[in-house]
Amino acid sequence: MDEGIAIDERLERALGRAWTDDRAWTLLTRLTELPHRMGGSPTERRAAEIVRETLSDAGLEDVGFQEFPMQYWERGTTEFAVVGDETTGSTDEPNSREIPARSFEAIALPYSPAGDVEGPLVDVGYGTPAELDDVDLQGAIAVASTTTPSGQRFVHRMEKFGHAVAAGAAAFVFANHIPGQLPPTGALEFDAEAAVPGVGVSAETHDWLTEYADRGARARLRVDASTVDGSSQNVHGVLGPDTEDEVLVVAHYDAHDITEGALDNGCGIATVAGATSILAAIEDDLACRVRIAGVGCEEIGLLGAEAMAAALDLESVRAVVNVDGAGRFRNLRALTHGSAALEELAEAVTTAVGQPVVHEPDPHPFSDHWPFLRAGVPALQLHSEPPEGGERGRGWGHTAADTRDKVDRRNLREHAILTALLVRELTRTEIPRIDDADLRERLREQEYEPGMRAAEIWPDSWD
């Protein structure tokens, strides 16, 4: 075993107890029993109280709330229908026959404004900029798939929406690529009402919409929703020595209001609860303070992470570990966001304990590490790799099928152990800060800049 990651007797005892610790599973169960955990809602507040209780019982000290303001979005009813074609056409042509009026199930996407829109239905494929350039979206209802072509970086929903609005779309339809009559959800903006209405529809509905769009259909979309001033909260505490610098561990506990949110991100915050218990048992072995935070409102704009970043002295944060996606599947996936030192550390720790890890070195801005990464804090995101042949994208995430039955408690235990070992090693290791210019250039190399600008999250200081 490599020097610096040796496992002593105290750690061995803590790891042994972790194999029978059901703390993570119990937290996941309590969270998924709630009606939902939508950011800013009373039930998100109840989830925060459950997280605080769990982390305190796990040994975290001085656990309290950090309140922050936000824009609270609440859905009402949604209606979506194909209402006919653009022209009557001749009935002897296959694509000119009359299009029937049909209603389809749809759900409003967070921060969609209320609205009543009618216009031509336009299929924009995956919603990439190149595809949008090939169609006329002025006044149209744009339909985009939730996935991205193989071999390209994953294009986020907010990018697709932003590009469609910039091209003149009057409304946006986000169509799931996973079958099962599962309309997906996901925020259109960060903490602000969007410019035009947006809804999610199922893969089965998408199949009809692509045909009807090809035949020149018109559609009508009605959304009832509201955005008002609200508040949310982070839950955080500390353990380890009282040092000036610290390692920060974050996981969001909120979820969308249509789902149990077991995978996204019940598994993540449950993994952190398990890791906290291990770290508390080896507290004297930590070389610097560790701050553990359950953050709110990730799903609607990384709002809790932004509030946490604003409240901390980021020069004193040695690294941030963002547990978003861990615990879902068997193999751990380590996203090191441009830090070669973090990649080396993750490889050393997981190799030492005989656990495989899947590496992803490229940075992205769409999770709770982002407010810290853009300030130069090295960021390690712990995710997990779907089984070989699994669908690209979120899978069950952001749908009503994101339920506790999809979770294997053994994955929670294993990833809690690996998270604790990685955090322990980070307290003993100096990781170089992230260079601002290098991060900016790496995002540009991945062609993130146009999408981030469309989503209005490209930092002003980079212009």
C-alpha positions as CSV (number, residue, x, y, z in Angstrom):
1,M,0.0,0.0,0.0
2,D,1.3,3.4,-1.0
3,E,2.8,5.6,1.7
4,G,0.4,8.2,3.0
5,I,-2.7,6.1,2.5
6,A,-1.9,3.4,5.0
7,I,-4.9,2.1,7.0
8,D,-4.2,1.9,10.7
9,E,-6.1,0.0,13.4
10,R,-8.5,2.9,14.2
11,L,-9.4,3.3,10.6
12,E,-9.8,-0.4,10.1
13,R,-12.3,-0.5,13.0
14,A,-14.2,2.4,11.5
15,L,-14.3,0.8,8.1
16,G,-15.4,-2.5,9.6
17,R,-18.4,-0.8,11.3
18,A,-19.3,0.9,8.0
19,W,-20.1,-2.4,6.4
20,T,-23.1,-2.9,8.8
21,D,-24.0,0.8,9.2
22,D,-27.5,1.5,7.8
23,R,-27.3,5.2,8.5
24,A,-27.2,6.0,4.8
25,W,-30.1,3.8,3.9
26,T,-32.2,5.1,6.8
27,L,-31.6,8.7,5.6
28,L,-32.4,7.8,2.0
29,T,-35.6,6.2,3.2
30,R,-36.7,9.2,5.3
31,L,-36.0,11.6,2.5
32,T,-37.9,9.5,-0.1
33,E,-40.9,9.2,2.2
34,L,-41.5,12.9,2.0
35,P,-44.0,14.1,-0.6
36,H,-41.1,15.9,-2.4
37,R,-38.1,18.1,-1.7
38,M,-38.6,21.0,-4.2
39,G,-36.2,23.9,-3.5
40,G,-37.8,26.5,-1.3
41,S,-40.8,24.4,-0.3
42,P,-41.8,23.5,3.3
43,T,-41.0,19.9,2.5
44,E,-37.4,20.8,1.5
45,R,-37.2,22.5,4.9
46,R,-38.3,19.2,6.5
47,A,-35.7,17.4,4.5
48,A,-33.1,19.8,5.8
49,E,-34.2,19.0,9.4
50,I,-33.8,15.3,8.7
51,V,-30.3,15.8,7.3
52,R,-29.3,17.9,10.3
53,E,-30.5,15.3,12.7
54,T,-28.7,12.5,10.7
55,L,-25.4,14.4,10.5
56,S,-25.5,15.3,14.2
57,D,-26.1,11.7,15.1
58,A,-23.2,10.7,12.8
59,G,-20.8,12.8,14.9
60,L,-20.7,16.2,13.0
61,E,-20.3,19.1,15.4
62,D,-21.9,22.5,15.5
63,V,-24.5,21.5,12.9
64,G,-26.8,24.4,11.9
65,F,-28.7,26.1,9.1
66,Q,-27.5,28.7,6.7
67,E,-30.6,30.5,5.4
68,F,-30.5,32.2,2.0
69,P,-33.1,34.0,-0.2
70,M,-34.2,32.5,-3.5
71,Q,-37.0,32.6,-6.1
72,Y,-39.6,30.0,-5.2
73,W,-41.3,28.4,-8.2
74,E,-44.5,26.5,-7.8
75,R,-46.2,24.6,-10.6
76,G,-49.9,24.6,-11.4
77,T,-51.6,22.9,-14.3
78,T,-50.1,22.2,-17.8
79,E,-51.8,21.5,-21.1
80,F,-50.2,20.6,-24.3
81,A,-51.9,19.6,-27.6
82,V,-51.3,19.3,-31.3
83,V,-54.1,21.5,-32.8
84,G,-53.8,20.9,-36.5
85,D,-51.5,21.7,-39.5
86,E,-50.1,24.9,-41.0
87,T,-52.0,24.4,-44.3
88,T,-54.8,22.1,-45.4
89,G,-52.7,20.5,-48.2
90,S,-53.9,17.8,-50.6
91,T,-55.0,14.6,-49.1
92,D,-53.3,12.4,-51.7
93,E,-49.9,13.2,-50.3
94,P,-48.8,11.1,-47.2
95,N,-47.5,14.2,-45.3
96,S,-50.5,16.4,-46.3
97,R,-53.3,14.5,-44.7
98,E,-55.2,16.3,-42.0
99,I,-53.5,16.2,-38.6
100,P,-55.9,15.4,-35.7
101,A,-56.2,17.6,-32.6
102,R,-54.5,15.6,-29.8
103,S,-53.7,16.3,-26.2
104,F,-50.5,14.9,-24.6
105,E,-49.3,14.6,-21.1
106,A,-46.7,17.3,-20.2
107,I,-45.2,18.9,-17.1
108,A,-44.0,22.4,-16.7
109,L,-40.2,22.9,-16.2
110,P,-39.1,24.9,-13.1
111,Y,-39.0,28.6,-13.7
112,S,-41.3,28.3,-16.6
113,P,-43.5,31.4,-16.6
114,A,-47.2,31.1,-16.9
115,G,-48.3,31.4,-20.6
116,D,-50.5,30.3,-23.4
117,V,-48.6,29.8,-26.7
118,E,-49.7,28.6,-30.1
119,G,-47.3,28.1,-33.0
120,P,-45.7,25.8,-35.5
121,L,-44.2,22.6,-34.0
122,V,-40.5,22.4,-34.9
123,D,-38.3,19.4,-34.2
124,V,-34.8,20.5,-33.4
125,G,-33.4,17.0,-32.9
126,Y,-30.9,17.0,-30.0
127,G,-31.1,20.8,-29.7
128,T,-27.5,21.4,-30.6
129,P,-26.5,24.8,-32.1
130,A,-25.9,23.3,-35.5
131,E,-29.4,21.8,-35.6
132,L,-31.0,25.0,-34.4
133,D,-29.3,26.9,-37.2
134,D,-31.0,24.6,-39.8
135,V,-34.6,25.5,-38.8
136,D,-36.8,28.6,-38.5
137,L,-37.8,28.9,-34.8
138,Q,-39.3,32.4,-35.0
139,G,-42.6,32.1,-33.0
140,A,-42.3,28.3,-33.0
141,I,-42.6,25.6,-30.3
142,A,-39.2,23.9,-30.3
143,V,-39.0,20.2,-29.4
144,A,-35.5,18.9,-28.3
145,S,-34.4,15.5,-27.0
146,T,-32.9,15.1,-23.6
147,T,-29.9,13.3,-24.9
148,T,-26.9,14.3,-27.1
149,P,-25.3,12.5,-30.1
150,S,-22.7,9.9,-29.2
151,G,-19.2,11.2,-29.4
152,Q,-20.1,14.7,-28.3
153,R,-20.0,16.2,-24.9
154,F,-23.4,16.1,-23.1
155,V,-25.3,19.3,-23.9
156,H,-27.3,20.5,-20.9
157,R,-31.0,21.3,-20.9
158,M,-30.4,25.0,-20.1
159,E,-28.0,25.3,-23.1
160,K,-30.7,23.9,-25.4
161,F,-33.3,26.1,-24.0
162,G,-31.1,29.2,-24.2
163,H,-30.2,28.6,-27.8
164,A,-33.8,28.0,-28.7
165,V,-35.0,31.2,-27.1
166,A,-32.2,33.1,-28.8
167,A,-33.3,31.7,-32.1
168,G,-36.8,33.1,-31.6
169,A,-38.7,30.1,-30.1
170,A,-42.0,31.0,-28.3
171,A,-41.9,27.9,-26.2
172,F,-39.7,24.8,-25.5
173,V,-40.6,21.1,-25.2
174,F,-38.0,18.9,-23.6
175,A,-38.6,15.3,-24.7
176,N,-37.2,12.3,-22.8
177,H,-35.1,9.7,-24.7
178,I,-35.8,7.1,-22.0
179,P,-39.0,5.1,-22.7
180,G,-41.7,4.5,-20.0
181,Q,-44.2,7.4,-20.3
182,L,-41.9,9.6,-18.2
183,P,-42.0,13.3,-18.8
184,P,-38.7,14.8,-17.5
185,T,-38.3,17.9,-15.4
186,G,-35.4,20.3,-14.9
187,A,-34.9,24.1,-14.4
188,L,-34.9,26.4,-17.4
189,E,-33.0,29.2,-15.6
190,F,-31.0,29.7,-12.4
191,D,-33.2,31.4,-9.8
192,A,-35.2,33.5,-12.2
193,E,-38.3,33.2,-14.3
194,A,-37.5,32.1,-17.8
195,A,-38.3,34.1,-20.9
196,V,-40.8,31.6,-22.5
197,P,-42.7,28.6,-21.2
198,G,-41.1,25.2,-21.2
199,V,-42.5,21.7,-20.6
200,G,-41.3,18.1,-20.5
201,V,-42.9,15.2,-22.4
202,S,-42.2,11.5,-22.6
203,A,-40.3,9.6,-25.2
204,E,-43.5,8.1,-26.5
205,T,-45.0,11.6,-26.9
206,H,-41.7,12.6,-28.6
207,D,-42.3,9.9,-31.2
208,W,-45.6,11.5,-32.2
209,L,-44.3,15.0,-32.1
210,T,-41.4,14.4,-34.5
211,E,-43.9,13.0,-37.0
212,Y,-46.4,15.8,-36.6
213,A,-43.7,18.4,-36.8
214,D,-42.5,16.8,-40.1
215,R,-46.1,17.1,-41.4
216,G,-46.3,20.8,-40.5
217,A,-48.3,20.7,-37.3
218,R,-49.2,23.5,-35.0
219,A,-49.3,23.0,-31.2
220,R,-50.7,24.9,-28.2
221,L,-49.0,25.0,-24.8
222,R,-50.6,26.4,-21.6
223,V,-48.7,26.6,-18.4
224,D,-50.0,27.8,-15.0
225,A,-47.1,28.5,-12.6
226,S,-45.8,31.2,-10.3
227,T,-42.4,32.5,-9.1
228,V,-42.3,34.4,-5.8
229,D,-39.7,35.5,-3.3
230,G,-38.8,32.6,-1.0
231,S,-36.0,31.1,1.1
232,S,-34.1,27.9,1.5
233,Q,-31.3,26.6,3.7
234,N,-28.0,24.7,3.8
235,V,-27.1,22.3,6.7
236,H,-23.5,22.3,7.7
237,G,-21.1,21.5,10.5
238,V,-17.5,20.6,11.1
239,L,-15.2,17.9,12.5
240,G,-11.5,17.5,12.8
241,P,-8.8,19.9,14.1
242,D,-9.5,23.6,14.5
243,T,-7.4,24.8,11.6
244,E,-7.6,27.9,9.4
245,D,-8.0,25.8,6.2
246,E,-10.5,23.1,5.5
247,V,-11.8,20.5,3.1
248,L,-15.4,21.1,2.1
249,V,-17.7,18.2,1.4
250,V,-21.1,19.1,-0.2
251,A,-24.1,17.1,-1.4
252,H,-27.5,18.5,-2.3
253,Y,-30.5,17.0,-0.6
254,D,-33.2,18.7,-2.6
255,A,-35.1,17.0,-5.5
256,H,-37.8,17.9,-8.0
257,D,-41.5,17.9,-6.9
258,I,-42.5,15.0,-9.2
259,T,-40.3,12.4,-7.8
260,E,-38.8,10.7,-4.7
261,G,-35.4,11.9,-5.8
262,A,-33.7,8.7,-4.6
263,L,-30.9,8.6,-7.2
264,D,-30.7,12.4,-7.6
265,N,-29.5,13.1,-5.1
266,G,-30.8,11.1,-2.2
267,C,-27.9,8.7,-2.8
268,G,-25.4,11.5,-2.7
269,I,-26.5,13.0,0.6
270,A,-26.9,9.5,2.1
271,T,-23.3,8.6,1.0
272,V,-22.1,11.7,2.8
273,A,-24.0,10.7,6.0
274,G,-22.2,7.3,5.9
275,A,-18.8,9.0,5.2
276,T,-19.4,11.5,8.1
277,S,-19.8,8.6,10.6
278,I,-16.4,7.2,9.4
279,L,-14.7,10.6,9.5
280,A,-16.0,11.3,13.0
281,A,-14.6,7.9,14.2
282,I,-11.1,8.9,12.9
283,E,-11.4,12.6,13.7
284,D,-7.9,12.7,15.4
285,D,-6.4,11.3,12.2
286,L,-7.5,14.3,10.1
287,A,-4.8,16.8,9.3
288,C,-7.2,19.8,8.9
289,R,-10.8,20.7,9.5
290,V,-13.5,19.1,7.4
291,R,-16.8,20.9,6.7
292,I,-19.8,18.8,5.7
293,A,-22.7,20.5,4.0
294,G,-26.0,19.4,2.8
295,V,-27.0,22.1,0.3
296,G,-30.5,23.1,-0.9
297,C,-31.8,24.2,-4.3
298,E,-29.2,22.5,-6.5
299,E,-31.8,21.5,-9.0
300,I,-33.0,25.0,-9.6
301,G,-29.7,26.7,-9.9
302,L,-26.9,25.6,-7.5
303,L,-28.4,28.2,-5.1
304,G,-27.3,26.5,-1.9
305,A,-23.8,26.1,-3.1
306,E,-23.7,29.7,-4.3
307,A,-24.8,30.8,-0.8
308,M,-22.2,28.6,0.8
309,A,-19.4,29.9,-1.4
310,A,-20.4,33.5,-0.7
311,A,-20.3,32.8,3.1
312,L,-16.9,31.1,3.2
313,D,-13.3,32.4,2.8
314,L,-12.6,30.4,-0.3
315,E,-8.9,31.0,0.1
316,S,-9.1,28.7,3.1
317,V,-10.9,26.0,1.3
318,R,-8.2,23.5,0.1
319,A,-10.6,21.5,-2.0
320,V,-14.3,20.8,-2.4
321,V,-15.7,17.3,-2.7
322,N,-19.1,17.4,-4.5
323,V,-21.0,14.1,-3.9
324,D,-23.5,14.3,-6.7
325,G,-24.2,11.0,-8.3
326,A,-22.2,8.7,-6.0
327,G,-24.0,5.7,-4.5
328,R,-26.3,5.1,-7.6
329,F,-24.3,2.4,-9.4
330,R,-21.4,0.0,-8.5
331,N,-18.3,1.7,-9.8
332,L,-17.2,5.1,-8.5
333,R,-16.7,7.8,-11.1
334,A,-14.3,10.7,-10.2
335,L,-14.6,13.9,-12.1
336,T,-11.5,16.0,-11.3
337,H,-12.4,19.2,-13.2
338,G,-9.0,19.9,-14.7
339,S,-6.9,19.0,-11.6
340,A,-4.2,16.4,-12.4
341,A,-3.3,16.3,-8.7
342,L,-6.9,15.3,-7.7
343,E,-6.9,12.7,-10.4
344,E,-3.6,11.2,-9.0
345,L,-5.0,11.3,-5.5
346,A,-8.2,9.6,-6.4
347,E,-6.3,6.9,-8.3
348,A,-3.9,6.3,-5.4
349,V,-6.7,6.0,-2.8
350,T,-9.0,3.7,-4.8
351,T,-6.1,1.5,-6.0
352,A,-4.8,1.1,-2.4
353,V,-8.1,-0.4,-1.4
354,G,-8.7,-2.4,-4.5
355,Q,-11.7,-0.4,-5.8
356,P,-12.1,0.5,-9.5
357,V,-12.7,4.2,-10.3
358,V,-13.7,5.7,-13.6
359,H,-11.9,9.0,-14.3
360,E,-13.3,12.1,-16.1
361,P,-10.8,14.9,-16.2
362,D,-12.7,17.6,-18.0
363,P,-14.5,20.4,-16.1
364,H,-18.2,21.2,-16.4
365,P,-20.4,23.9,-14.6
366,F,-23.6,22.0,-13.9
367,S,-23.3,20.9,-10.3
368,D,-22.5,22.2,-6.8
369,H,-18.7,22.3,-7.3
370,W,-19.1,25.1,-9.8
371,P,-19.2,28.2,-7.5
372,F,-16.0,26.9,-5.9
373,L,-14.2,25.8,-9.0
374,R,-14.7,29.1,-10.8
375,A,-13.0,30.7,-7.8
376,G,-10.0,28.5,-8.1
377,V,-10.9,25.8,-5.6
378,P,-9.8,22.3,-6.8
379,A,-13.0,20.2,-7.2
380,L,-13.6,16.5,-7.0
381,Q,-17.0,15.4,-8.0
382,L,-18.0,11.8,-7.0
383,H,-20.4,10.3,-9.3
384,S,-21.0,6.6,-10.3
385,E,-20.8,4.8,-13.6
386,P,-24.0,3.2,-15.1
387,P,-23.7,-0.4,-16.1
388,E,-22.2,-1.1,-19.5
389,G,-24.8,-0.5,-22.2
390,G,-26.8,1.8,-19.9
391,E,-28.6,4.8,-21.4
392,R,-26.6,8.0,-21.8
393,G,-27.9,10.9,-19.7
394,R,-29.9,11.0,-16.5
395,G,-31.7,7.7,-16.9
396,W,-34.5,7.6,-14.3
397,G,-33.3,11.0,-12.9
398,H,-35.7,14.0,-13.1
399,T,-38.6,11.7,-13.7
400,A,-41.3,10.1,-11.5
401,A,-39.3,6.8,-11.8
402,D,-36.4,8.1,-9.6
403,T,-37.5,5.9,-6.7
404,R,-35.8,4.1,-3.8
405,D,-36.3,0.7,-5.4
406,K,-33.5,1.6,-7.9
407,V,-30.9,1.9,-5.1
408,D,-28.6,-0.9,-3.7
409,R,-27.6,-0.1,-0.2
410,R,-24.3,-1.9,-0.7
411,N,-23.3,0.9,-3.2
412,L,-24.1,3.5,-0.5
413,R,-21.8,1.7,2.0
414,E,-18.9,1.3,-0.5
415,H,-19.1,4.8,-1.7
416,A,-19.3,6.2,1.8
417,I,-16.1,4.3,2.6
418,L,-14.4,5.6,-0.5
419,T,-15.6,9.2,0.1
420,A,-14.2,9.1,3.7
421,L,-10.9,7.7,2.5
422,L,-10.6,10.4,-0.2
423,V,-11.5,13.2,2.3
424,R,-9.0,11.9,4.8
425,E,-6.3,11.9,2.2
426,L,-7.2,15.4,1.0
427,T,-6.7,16.8,4.6
428,R,-3.1,15.6,4.3
429,T,-2.4,16.7,0.7
430,E,-1.7,20.1,-0.8
431,I,-3.6,20.4,-4.1
432,P,-2.7,23.3,-6.4
433,R,-5.3,25.9,-7.1
434,I,-7.1,25.9,-10.4
435,D,-5.8,28.5,-12.8
436,D,-8.6,30.8,-14.0
437,A,-7.2,31.1,-17.5
438,D,-6.7,27.4,-17.8
439,L,-10.2,26.6,-16.6
440,R,-11.7,29.1,-19.1
441,E,-9.7,27.6,-21.9
442,R,-10.7,24.0,-21.1
443,L,-14.3,25.0,-21.1
444,R,-13.9,26.7,-24.5
445,E,-12.1,23.6,-25.9
446,Q,-15.2,21.6,-24.9
447,E,-17.4,24.2,-26.6
448,Y,-19.1,25.1,-23.4
449,E,-18.9,28.8,-23.9
450,P,-21.8,29.3,-26.3
451,G,-24.1,27.1,-24.2
452,M,-23.0,28.8,-20.9
453,R,-23.7,32.2,-22.5
454,A,-27.1,31.0,-23.7
455,A,-27.8,29.7,-20.2
456,E,-26.5,33.0,-18.8
457,I,-23.9,31.3,-16.5
458,W,-20.6,32.4,-18.3
459,P,-18.9,34.5,-15.6
460,D,-18.9,38.2,-16.4
461,S,-15.3,38.4,-15.2
462,W,-14.2,36.2,-18.1
463,D,-15.3,38.7,-20.8
